[in-house]
Amino acid sequence: GKWKEEEKLLFMERLKEVGPDAGWGIFSMKIPGRVGYQCSNMYRHLIEQGEIKDDNYLIDEKGKAHFLKNKDKQKSGKKGGGYARVTLGIKLGKSTGKFGKCGEPTYS
């Protein structure tokens, strides 16, 4: 179902805490009533809305986010690139509409 503002805030705090590479099942454990695939879908939605920027995703001409697989990371056996690649911008309540550094959402 639709995410409430409180859930979205929990999501953003969890993203700040563990990043997107923790595994969505583990990620979702701190968001009551949500499971991994819902958090994964929310993450993709936030990328599509421009609230999160993740260099591992490409937005197509229809505005849909697609994960880009990095062959170098796959060869090295590393999953993802760590959440330093993610920029958060929170558009809840009184938002600045600006992106902060990784893990540092901007509020007004």
Sequence and secondary structure as in RCSB ss.txt:
>XXXX:A:sequence
GKWKEEEKLLFMERLKEVGPDAGWGIFSMKIPGRVGYQCSNMYRHLIEQGEIKDDNYLIDEKGKAHFLKNKDKQK
SGKKGGGYARVTLGIKLGKSTGKFGKCGEPTYS
>XXXX:A:secstr
    HHHHHHHHHHHHHH TTS HHHHHTTSTT  HHHHHHHHHHHHHTTSEEETTEEE TTS EEE   HHHHH
HT  S  GGGEEE   SSSB     STT   B 
